[in-house]
Amino acid sequence: MPLKPATQSRLYPLFLVLLPILFTCVVFFGYSQAQLLYYKNGVQAMDRQLDTVFQILSLFHERVEEGSLTFTEAQQRVKDLIAGPKRPDGTRDSSAVRLTIGEGEILYAFNSQGTLTVHAEWEGQNLNNTPTPEGRYLIREVLNEGKHHLSYQWQPPDGASPESRISVVRYFPQWDWYVGIVTSEERFYQQFSSFKTLLVLLVAGSYLITAVLIYLTQRQEKLLLSSKRRGEQLAEANQSILKSLAVALEERDSYTSGHSQRVAYYMRVIGKQMGMDEAMLDTVYTGGLLHDIGKIGIEDSILLKPGRLTDEEYEIIKAHPVRGEALLRKLFAQAGTQDSQQIETILVITRHHHERFDGKGYPDGLKGEDIPLVARISAVADAFDAMTSSRAYRKGLSFSKACDEIIRNTGTQFCPQVVDAFFQSVTEETFFHAHHISRANQLLLDRFDEAREIALAQPPFNREPGIPQ
């Protein structure tokens, strides 16, 4: 089922808001996966560096086995190689490390008792019972749990500020050394941080673009709303003009006063009998009120002439459907597209209410069902009220005689289907009520009052379609 425009208007900003959130989630997931992959590759790179250290350890161990070096001498040379020569204060000069490792990385080693056997500053200290700021015991995690790589907060024994570190550790059983390489997390992710910055900029850019789109959407909606309001105001002004024209037309001739209202009333009654919905009945009612609006420009000498019209005068009268349609098109020109169907129905009634079912009507000579249904309804309603209304030159027919004329002209002037609905809905009570409608209060109203509904609820005559009693 398609969404209504109002619903679409509400959903579009929500969609715009959700779009960057969804994008953020996708980016975050992608970033997490990329970070995991980067971490894995970084750990592998550190592990490869340990391969070099282990090759050196193996070489020195071979020399111990050969007897060219003592175990103590071999260990001391390795310590000088990977941690730097020892200073008088017991620390080692890491700047003199002869083994090439990554910038900012440190090599260290500890034994199975948790004592640091190689370290630039804390060599000889036991860290087995030294927790990290997080409460973790890293030495135990390596010794007891066999962890190979760790990410942790490191609190130096000298009380310096803690820092995030990443370390890779491997065991050299010949010397009972756990050899590790450690680097700061900031340096570890240094290259990855540029990628992170790019993603943050992309996410921020998506929110900025969304904000701009929402602003433009709201601005466009305000412009459309303003335009709609102007259209509604113009439509209201046009309705006022139509009311004035309809009243002016009614007041020009006391003999036809109330004709348009009664035609509109009959059309609504017939339309309801034929199953039209309320919206269509409102439109039909308005069309009935305006069906003769084209007569507004006809001179009084012709429109109010009591005697027989000349051929030339009759042609002028016959032009009123076309003139009425043209007038209404101008007045409805600025109406909203949502009202186009209703307007077209009113224009059809105005132009074609004098068409005949046999094709001898005017202005277009339409025949049969080529005549729109609303125009066929208006033809019956208009003719019935014209016959039952008194003129200066004749007295109106009674209800029953007018019904006889309707039946006599069924199939020629009138549509049989509409005539059938007419006799099922228009009763003498309905006819009586139609002639007592107040023009001032009922002109262009959308609904009937309770009294009208009661009148419509009365049972129709018991007759065959098209046969009066």
Stockholm file with secondary structure:
# STOCKHOLM 1.0

chainA/1-469         MPLKPATQSRLYPLFLVLLPILFTCVVFFGYSQAQLLYYKNGVQAMDRQLDTVFQILSLFHERVEEGSLTFTEAQQRVKDLIAGPKRPDGTRDSSAVRLTIGEGEILYAFNSQGTLTVHAEWEGQNLNNTPTPEGRYLIREVLNEGKHHLSYQWQPPDGASPESRISVVRYFPQWDWYVGIVTSEERFYQQFSSFKTLLVLLVAGSYLITAVLIYLTQRQEKLLLSSKRRGEQLAEANQSILKSLAVALEERDSYTSGHSQRVAYYMRVIGKQMGMDEAMLDTVYTGGLLHDIGKIGIEDSILLKPGRLTDEEYEIIKAHPVRGEALLRKLFAQAGTQDSQQIETILVITRHHHERFDGKGYPDGLKGEDIPLVARISAVADAFDAMTSSRAYRKGLSFSKACDEIIRNTGTQFCPQVVDAFFQSVTEETFFHAHHISRANQLLLDRFDEAREIALAQPPFNREPGIPQ
#=GR chainA/1-469 SS CCCCHHHHHHHHHHHHHHHHHHHHHHHHHHHHHHHHHHHHHHHHHHHHHHHHHHHHHHHHHHHHHHTSSCHHHHHHHHHHHHHCCBCTTSCBCGGGCCSCCCTTCEEEEECTTSBEEECTTTTTCBCTTCCCTTSCCHHHHHHHHCCSEEEEEECCTTCCCCEEEEEEEEEETTTTEEEEEEEEHHHHTHHHHHHHHHHHHHHHHHHHHHHHHHHHHHHHHHHHHHHHHHHHHHHHHHHHHHHHHHHHHHHHCGGGTTHHHHHHHHHHHHHHHTTCCHHHHHHHHHHHHHTTGGGGGSCHHHHTCCSCCCHHHHHHHHTHHHHHHHHHHHHTTTSCGGGHHHHHHHHHHHHHTTCCTTSCCSSSCCCGGGSCHHHHHHHHHHHHHHHHSCBTTBCCCCHHHHHHHHHHTBTTTBCHHHHHHHHHHCCHHHHHHHTTCCHHHHTTCSSCCHHHHHHHTSCCCCCCTTCCC
#=GC SS_cons         CCCCHHHHHHHHHHHHHHHHHHHHHHHHHHHHHHHHHHHHHHHHHHHHHHHHHHHHHHHHHHHHHHTSSCHHHHHHHHHHHHHCCBCTTSCBCGGGCCSCCCTTCEEEEECTTSBEEECTTTTTCBCTTCCCTTSCCHHHHHHHHCCSEEEEEECCTTCCCCEEEEEEEEEETTTTEEEEEEEEHHHHTHHHHHHHHHHHHHHHHHHHHHHHHHHHHHHHHHHHHHHHHHHHHHHHHHHHHHHHHHHHHHHHCGGGTTHHHHHHHHHHHHHHHTTCCHHHHHHHHHHHHHTTGGGGGSCHHHHTCCSCCCHHHHHHHHTHHHHHHHHHHHHTTTSCGGGHHHHHHHHHHHHHTTCCTTSCCSSSCCCGGGSCHHHHHHHHHHHHHHHHSCBTTBCCCCHHHHHHHHHHTBTTTBCHHHHHHHHHHCCHHHHHHHTTCCHHHHTTCSSCCHHHHHHHTSCCCCCCTTCCC
//
